[in-house]
Structures are given as structure tokens and as C-alpha cells.
Amino acid sequence: MADADRRISDDGLPSHPGGSDSADHRLSTMFEIASILATEHDLDAMVSKLLVSLVETLETAEAGILLLYDPAEGCLKPKAAQGYDLGILRKLRIAPNESRTGKAFSTGKTELYPTPEITAAAMSTLTPANRAILTAAAVRKTMPQSSVCIPLINSQVKIGVLLLESFRQSGSFTSGDLAFLEPIADLLALSIENTRLRQELDAIRSLSEANRLKAEVISTLAHEMRTPLTSIKGYSTALLMDDASFSVETQREFLQIIDEECDVLQDLVHDLLESSIIDAGFLKLEVQPVQASRLAREVLEEIAHLSRKHRYLVDIAPQFPVLDADPRRIRQVLRNLLDNAVKYSPNGGLVVVRGEVLPDEVVISVADQGEGIAPEHLNRLFEKFFRIRSGLGRHVVGTGLGLPIARTIVEAHGGRIWAESVVGQGTTFYFTLPRSGSNDAAEDGSTGGQHE
């Protein structure tokens, strides 16, 4: 026993040797319970399965409640139940010394109630609110004929109470049953504490991982922001030097660099803010008819200013349907994918936006002729802050948030997003949007076109 002083109260009836269940039956029950405790690591599932096993395999037990002590509220609260509606029973709050379970918890001793009269007397201390809850939750609307309350104690710390009831006849539970039930209660108490400790350890590990990721993010941002800030500071300081004279062309070149580096910083901050909005669950879609080809051309015109090395092509068929989507968010997806295509094809080449119409969805793709992505990295592309190291030994500016943001937006529309790549030959990103609710009228002027 976990507590050497734990014993039954003096109001029990004489015991019958070995209890009313056969030794073989009890042994099989013990094996089943041990299996549950060894394999189930979720506390709610563990106590629920154990209680079901006890009630269904023990001939003496027909209903039961497992209550755990909540130190914050100073009361016992139901954690699992059999023969009761747990949804209703969860409102129950049993104070120490209140009714059968409160007395067993307070004394730390097993309390045996062999007759309905003794049970009723013990339950007379229930508060009116708790009595109403217990009555409403009970499947059987009759008084238990016999019951037993066993405190759950681990290392002299009381953590809860196990209540088992019988409705068949007076004296169903006797002191002879306790040699079987109390070791189960001790094992259950130990398992509950171990599960709680495991959950606390998992929480600590999760916090540690969160702190590690936070430190990594801060380090990444500091590194990514340092480069543009250094350029901005350097060129602006040069322009402000009293003893230096620069030609109009040089001044314009310096200002152009400062402007571009400010755009880099703006993009970094924008991605962080977007990611925070999404994490907080504030992503909202403003759905309206969208012409994909027109949207693609507009985004391509913006991206084309970033690199004159590339050629850009929109290849979307004339019969492409008008979609019901959020144009601002789809524009954001296209911008992120096109920005990636340009960054990872530094030597230029063709960047193509294509559209394909399927029976239930449309597929939009962005393809480049860049360095490609290794197979082991493809599955991680949409993880937050994951960055691919350029195979050309150069640093690519970014937060690693663009693709995760794109995935969230596409999935919010009911679509999918993925990538295919061959190292040295380029990468193609695909995303789908559902046609359900779309306007199947063809887009005007969406015959495809080339922008260089």
C-alpha cells in the first residue's frame, strides 16, 4: 500500500474470503489494467480506459467515478466515469470531507459502504448543487446497494479518489475485495503522477524548443537586417560627407542602392507581420471574382523591375475560368513564388506562370530555370524559417516565411501547394484553387503573353 495507515472504516460488514470475483477473473483484470497503464500515456484516455475495464470486468462493480484533486480550487473533480454522463458530471466539485469520496480523500483511508442505508447516510453531506448534478448524471436513478471509495495516494501525497458502486444487492462490496482493489489504486496513483510528470517534461521541452526557435529567429533577423542596414548607413554617410564630392550619376546610384535596400527591409518586416497575423488566427479572405491572367501579369510587371536578367511569360489559356478568391492574397502568393524564382535563378533565364483547368480545380504554376532544389529539401520548403543554402555559395536574402505564408493562404482557399525540382535544371511551384463557386466564363484577353 502507498500509505501504511490506510485501512477500511469500521462500518463495513464481515468480509468473505477472496471477495465475490474469482481469482482467475481478478488476475485477468489485473493484466488488462497493467497493459492500459503501460501503453497509454494520455492521462484522460488512461483513466477512462482503466475505469471502463474495472467496471466491465469486475462482477461486483456496475458504475464508477474517478476524481482527481485540484489544488487550485481545493476540491475533487471528476476525470472519468462509467454509469454516469461525464459531460454533466464534470460540473461536480467535491470538497474534502464531503460525502463518500470527500471523506476517503480527507482521511486517506478506504471507505466501505456495504448497504444502501450506510451509503445514503454518507451522501447526506452532499451540497444541494452537487446532489442535483450527481442525480442528473446518473444512468441508474436508484440508490447504490453497496460502494467503496479508495483514496489515490502516491508518496504520501493524496491525488484523488476511486469510487466503485454496485446496484445489485447489499453487501456486494466487502473488506475481502480490498486486497485486490487497493493495489490497483496504488498502481493507478503512481501512473497518474508519472503521466503528469511526463506532461510537465514535455511542456518544458516544448518551451525549450520554442525558446531555441525564438533565439534562432532573432539571430536570423539580425543577420538579414544587418546587410541592408549596413548598405543604407554606408551610402547615406558617404553622401553626407562635407569633404567628398560625387557626380550626379554617382549620387543617383547611391540613392538607388539605398532605395533597394529599404525595399529589402520592408519585405522582411512585412513577412514577419503577416506571419504574426496568421499565427494569431486573423487571416481573413475577401472573396471576389479574380482574373488569374491579369493578376499574374500585374505581379510579373512588379517583379520584372527587380531583375532585368530574366524573361517572363504568362501562359494561361483563354478558357481559364474567373475564380472566386481574395485577389490581394492570391497576388501575395504569386509574388512570393515569383520572388523565389528570381532569387534562385541568379543567372537569369525564363520564368513562366502557367494555368491549367481541371474538372474540380485550377492549377497555377511558377517555373524557373535556376539551380534547383535537392530532394531532401523539398518536403521542408513550407516550414517556417527553413532556408535553402544556395549551391552557388552566395547568400539569398529572406526570412524563410514567404512559402509558409503562401501555403496558409492557398489552404485557406481550399487549395494545395507543392514543388517539383531537378537540381541544376530549375524548380516549379504549383498551387490549386477550387472551381466550386467560380464563374466559368472565360477571362477576357487571357491568351498568354511574354514580358521581357
C-alpha positions, 0 to 999 in steps of 0.5 A: 500500500502507498500509505501504511495507515490506510485501512477500511472504516469500521462500518463495513460488514464481515468480509468473505474470503477472496471477495465475490470475483474469482481469482482467475477473473481478478488476475485477468483484470489485473493484466488488462489494467497493467497493459492500459497503464503501460501503453497509454500515456494520455492521462484522460484516455488512461483513466477512462480506459482503466475505469471502463475495464474495472467496471466491465470486468469486475462482477461486483462493480456496475458504475464508477467515478474517478476524481482527481484533486485540484489544488487550485480550487481545493476540491475533487473533480471528476476525470472519468466515469462509467454509469454516469454522463461525464459531460454533466458530471464534470460540473461536480466539485467535491470538497474534502470531507464531503460525502463518500469520496470527500471523506476517503480523500480527507482521511486517506483511508478506504471507505466501505459502504456495504448497504444502501442505508450506510451509503445514503447516510454518507451522501447526506453531506452532499451540497444541494448543487452537487446532489442535483448534478450527481442525480442528473448524471446518473444512468441508474436513478436508484440508490447504490446497494453497496460502494467503496471509495479508495483514496489515490495516494502516491508518496504520501501525497493524496491525488484523488479518489476511486469510487466503485458502486454496485446496484445489485444487492447489499453487501456486494462490496466487502473488506475481502475485495480490498486486497485486490482493489487497493493495489490497483489504486496504488498502481493507478496513483503512481501512473497518474503522477508519472503521466503528469510528470511526463506532461510537465517534461514535455511542456518544458521541452516544448518551451525549450524548443520554442525558446531555441526557435525564438533565439534562432529567429532573432539571430536570423533577423539580425543577420538579414537586417544587418546587410541592408542596414549596413548598405543604407548607413554606408551610402547615406554617410558617404553622401553626407560627407562635407569633404567628398564630392560625387557626380550626379550619376554617382549620387543617383546610384547611391540613392538607388542602392539605398532605395533597394535596400529599404525595399529589402527591409520592408519585405522582411518586416512585412513577412514577419507581420503577416506571419504574426497575423496568421499565427494569431488566427486573423487571416481573413479572405475577401472573396471576389471574382479574380482574373488569374491572367491579369493578376499574374501579369500585374505581379510579373510587371512588379517583379520584372523591375527587380531583375532585368536578367530574366524573361517572363511569360504568362501562359494561361489559356483563354478558357481559364475560368474567373475564380472566386478568391481574395485577389490581394492574397492570391497576388501575395502568393504569386509574388512570393513564388515569383520572388523565389524564382528570381532569387534562385535563378541568379543567372537569369533565364525564363520564368513562366506562370502557367494555368491549367483547368481541371474538372474540380480545380485550377492549377497555377504554376511558377517555373524557373530555370535556376539551380534547383532544389535537392530532394531532401529539401523539398518536403521542408520548403513550407516550414517556417524559417527553413532556408535553402543554402544556395549551391552557388555559395552566395547568400539569398536574402529572406526570412524563410516565411514567404512559402509558409505564408503562401501555403496558409493562404492557398489552404485557406482557399481550399487549395494545395501547394507543392514543388517539383525540382531537378537540381541544376535544371530549375524548380516549379511551384504549383498551387490549386484553387477550387472551381466550386463557386467560380464563374466559368466564363472565360477571362477576357484577353487571357491568351498568354503573353511574354514580358521581357 
